[in-house]
Amino acid sequence: MALIQGIHILAHGSVTRAREIAEDIQQYQRLLVGTNTAYGAGVYAWHLDRLLDYWKDAPLVLFEVDDGTIYNYSQGFFRIPGRIGDYVSIRVLSFRNVW
């Protein structure tokens, strides 16, 4: 098992909502699988070096996850598969632009 680092945009960029859910993410080390499933159900995240400038000021969580559990996409992001409404496990490293 190798760990890969990713960046997930919290609450579609809403700082107010991100503050509400960051505590849950930190406490339980998990992310919720939402309904935006363009490439399939799961949590979407950017590779560290591929985050678009547009999102750099958005509320973000930096995390690690087992690279055997992800699907990579050529656009620079990956998906941790899961069912809508379920959680996927991560290891939180830090938050940015939340508080």
Beta strands, then each sheet from edge to edge (+ up, - down):
strand 1: 3-9
strand 2: 30-32
strand 3: 42-47
strand 4: 60-66
strand 5: 71-72
strand 6: 77-81
strand 7: 87-89
strand 8: 91-96
sheet 1: 5+ 6- 3+ 1- 4+ 8-
sheet 2: 2+ 7-
end
